[in-house]
Amino acid sequence: MLKKLSNHLFCQPHMGRRIPVLLISVIMMGMCIAFFEKTRVGTDPCTVFNLSMAQNVLHWQKLGTWQLIFNTVLLIVILLLKEGRCIGLGSLANMVLVGYSRDFFKPVVETLLPGETHSLLVRGGVFVPTMLLFLFAVAFYMVTDLGTAPYDAIAQIIAARQKKLSFAV
């Protein structure tokens, strides 16, 4: 099984191009999350959950370690369910790099946008290009087709295992 997983992770076409795109895209997602958090415009539900758990429950200011722990638990569940088809290098990169990239870029963002309150004009001026960059990063992450984040894989597994509701619902 380990050899099959290894081949699935590393022996795909054009890996020399796909891996750098993957790494850049997940790092960009983490950077965008730091901007979203600073301007208080919100982010995806899983990141909001992870930020809340890290900061409000565990009292950690860093997101990366909690996000890695949470995603590792989800990854173990996925593997126990024998549903590893959604998992790949992209899954691992997402698990590790998004949270730690946010942690790395948070002080940079604080330097670029000092203070606590920002006018709606400043927040919008930061939000629009950040959202475009985030969407660009997510699109390239998906185009590499190297696996989904464990929290995304869970939804796909649930939809595949139950037949009463469609995935869209």
FENLINWO-V868069 format. One record per helix or strand of 3 or more residues. SS is the DSSP state (H for helix, E for strand). FROM is the first residue (numbers start at 1). TO is the last residue. Records with the same first field share a line. If there is no record, write none. Layout:
SS->FROM-TO  FROM-TO
This chain:
H->2-10  15-39  45-57  64-80  84-86  89-112  120-143  150-161
